[in-house]
Each structure stands twice: as C-alpha cells, then as structure tokens.
Amino acid sequence: MPDIIINGPAGRIEAKYAHSKLPNAPLAIVFHPDPLKGGTMNNKVTYTLFQNFVDRGFSVCRFNFRGVGKSQGVFDKGEGELTDAAAVLDWMQAINPKAPYVWTGGFSFGSWISMQLLMRRPEIKGYISVGLPASEYDFTFLAPCPQSGLILHGTRDNIALKEDVDDVVDRLNTQKGIVTDYRMVEGANHFFTNHCDMVTMHMHDHMNAAGAGRMVNINNLLETA
C-alpha cells in the first residue's frame, strides 16, 4: 500500500489509505500511540485496527502524527495532534462526500486523541479504544460523551491502571443513552503483545452488535485463534 501525503496544519502528513470497493462506504480513522515513545502508524495494534475496519468494508486511513516518519512538524502534547486528526478526517470526507458515518480507532495515546475528536465531530458514531491511557492523560472532557463504543483493557497492563480506566468508564456510564462496552483481555499487557487476535475478535463482535459496516463471522475467528 503506497504512502499518501495530506496537507496538514503543520505541513505534510504521511498516511496510508484503503478505499472501500463498496459504494458510499462508511469511514474510519485510526490513531497510533505516543510519538515520544516510538509510536507510529505501523504499530502492530494500530495496523490491526486498520485492517479490521478494512475487513468490514470501511474506507480507512491511518497516519503519522506531526514529527513522526515523513510527517512534518514537532510533537505538540496532543493539541497539534488533534488538529492533525481533524485535517485527515476533512481530507477523507472530501473524497467520500456520501459516506454515511465515521468510526475511530485508537491505541494508547491514539485513543486519547480519538476520544477528543469524537467530542468535536458529530459525524463520528462509534469508537474502538485499546489501552486507554487513563493513568497518563485527563479524560474529564468526556462530559457528556456523545457516542457509545468499545474499550479494551489488558489484565496485565501496568501502564494504564485498571482503577483509572474504571473511573473513566463509570463516568461514561452515568450518561443516558450511552453504553460503554468495557472488556478485559486476559493476559494482555498494555501493548497487547501476542493478543492482537483478541483485539480483532472483540472489535468485530462489538461492531457486529452495533451494525457498523458489513458483518464479520467471529465464529470463524475463534476457530482459527
């Protein structure tokens, strides 16, 4: 898959884009982990989220935040990265004007950016958050959160502590009409090492129930896991 370049607020944004063969397909945008800790759009969890959306018939984009890879600019502690995310979504919508809705997917730092974009863009109808970094970043902006979604947390995650993620989920669940599908992945660490297959299974199970994109038979996934 060739790289593409998107014009962003800090200059060029390096990205990869998969265009769905389905007419008027929904859109998905995927966000990578902390750039200061080596996070890129080629991170394994980030790629897994990307491919899962592709398998569901979405047109999907993942990209490098400013200062990562060939993307111009420097790390901006989340503020600039959020504007990068908005620019990529604008670009996707410009070439897919009939897309009915958008989903986001984020891993660790990327899930923090994903949730902030969700608060600002009403066309986003669902999210997948893996390794929500509730011990490192403030999630009080989720008040109220406009959409339901999936949060995956590893039972061996010693970076994002369970009690901190629990607090975020409890806050989300107090809101009328919002259902947070909060799932623990047994044995997974923060990076979901050797557990990306479980990310895939849980993601498809959640999205099947939500009616997002085309159905994926998770029984086949369980048989091959």
Residue pairs with C-beta under 8 A, 6 or more apart in sequence:
1 16
1 17
1 18
2 16
3 14
3 15
3 16
3 70
4 14
4 15
4 16
4 17
5 12
5 13
5 14
5 15
5 70
6 12
6 13
6 15
6 63
6 87
6 88
6 91
7 13
7 87
7 91
8 66
8 71
8 72
8 73
8 83
8 84
8 87
8 88
9 73
9 80
9 83
9 84
9 87
10 66
10 71
10 72
10 73
10 74
10 76
10 80
10 83
10 84
11 66
11 71
11 72
11 73
12 70
12 71
12 72
13 63
13 64
13 66
13 71
13 72
13 84
13 87
13 88
14 41
14 63
14 64
14 68
14 69
14 70
14 71
15 41
15 61
15 62
15 63
15 64
15 88
16 41
16 50
16 61
16 62
16 63
17 59
17 60
17 61
17 92
18 50
18 54
18 59
18 60
18 61
19 59
20 54
20 57
20 58
20 59
20 60
21 57
22 57
22 214
24 98
24 99
24 100
25 57
25 58
25 59
25 96
25 99
25 213
26 57
26 58
26 59
26 99
26 100
26 101
26 102
26 103
26 212
26 213
27 58
27 59
27 60
27 61
27 89
27 92
27 93
27 96
27 99
27 101
27 102
27 103
28 50
28 53
28 58
28 59
28 60
28 61
28 102
28 103
28 104
28 105
29 60
29 61
29 62
29 63
29 85
29 88
29 89
29 92
29 102
29 104
29 105
29 117
30 41
30 46
30 49
30 50
30 53
30 60
30 61
30 62
30 104
30 105
30 106
30 110
31 46
31 62
31 65
31 85
31 104
31 105
31 106
31 107
31 109
31 110
31 111
31 113
31 114
32 39
32 40
32 41
32 42
32 43
32 46
32 62
32 64
32 65
32 68
32 107
32 109
32 110
33 39
33 43
33 45
33 46
33 107
33 108
33 109
33 110
33 131
34 108
34 109
35 65
35 66
35 67
35 68
35 75
35 81
35 109
36 75
37 109
39 46
39 65
39 68
39 108
39 109
39 110
40 46
40 64
40 68
40 69
41 47
41 62
41 63
41 64
41 68
41 69
43 107
44 192
44 196
45 107
45 130
45 131
45 191
45 192
45 196
45 199
46 62
46 107
46 110
47 62
48 196
48 199
48 200
49 62
49 105
49 106
49 107
49 128
49 130
49 199
49 203
50 60
50 62
50 105
52 105
52 199
52 200
52 203
52 204
53 60
53 103
53 105
53 213
54 60
55 204
55 216
56 204
56 207
56 212
56 213
56 214
56 216
57 213
57 214
58 103
58 213
59 92
59 96
59 99
61 88
61 91
61 92
63 71
63 84
63 88
64 70
64 71
65 71
65 75
65 81
65 84
65 113
66 72
66 73
66 74
66 75
66 76
66 80
66 81
66 84
67 73
67 74
67 75
71 84
73 80
73 84
75 81
78 109
78 112
78 113
78 116
78 137
81 113
82 113
82 116
82 117
85 113
85 114
85 117
86 117
86 120
86 121
89 102
89 117
89 121
92 99
92 102
93 99
93 102
93 123
101 123
101 124
101 125
101 126
101 212
102 121
102 123
102 124
102 125
103 124
103 125
103 126
103 127
103 128
103 207
103 212
104 114
104 117
104 118
104 124
104 126
104 127
104 128
105 114
105 127
105 128
105 129
105 130
105 203
106 112
106 113
106 114
106 115
106 127
106 128
106 129
106 130
107 130
107 131
108 130
108 131
108 132
108 133
108 159
108 160
108 190
109 133
109 137
111 129
111 130
111 131
111 132
111 133
112 132
112 133
112 137
112 139
114 127
114 129
115 127
115 129
115 139
115 141
115 142
115 145
116 141
117 124
118 124
118 127
118 145
118 146
118 147
118 149
119 141
119 142
119 145
119 146
122 146
124 147
125 147
125 212
126 147
126 148
126 149
126 150
126 207
126 210
126 212
127 147
127 149
127 150
128 149
128 150
128 152
128 203
128 206
128 207
129 149
129 150
129 151
129 152
130 152
130 192
130 199
131 152
131 153
131 154
131 157
131 159
131 160
131 190
131 191
131 192
132 139
132 151
132 153
132 160
132 165
132 168
133 159
133 160
134 160
134 161
134 164
134 165
134 167
134 168
135 159
135 160
135 161
135 164
136 159
136 160
139 168
139 171
140 171
142 168
142 171
142 172
143 171
144 175
144 178
145 172
145 175
145 178
147 178
148 178
148 179
148 180
148 181
148 210
149 180
149 181
150 181
150 183
150 202
150 203
150 206
150 207
151 165
151 168
151 169
151 180
151 181
151 182
151 183
152 183
152 185
152 192
152 199
152 202
152 203
153 160
153 162
153 165
153 182
153 183
153 184
153 185
154 184
154 185
154 187
154 188
154 189
154 190
154 192
154 195
155 162
155 184
155 185
155 186
155 187
155 188
156 187
156 188
156 189
157 188
157 189
157 190
158 189
158 190
159 190
160 190
165 182
169 180
169 182
172 178
172 180
173 179
173 180
181 206
183 202
185 192
185 195
185 198
185 199
185 202
187 195
188 195
188 198
192 198
192 199
197 221
197 225
198 225
200 221
201 218
201 221
201 222
201 225
204 216
204 218
204 221
205 218
207 213
207 216
208 215
208 216
208 218
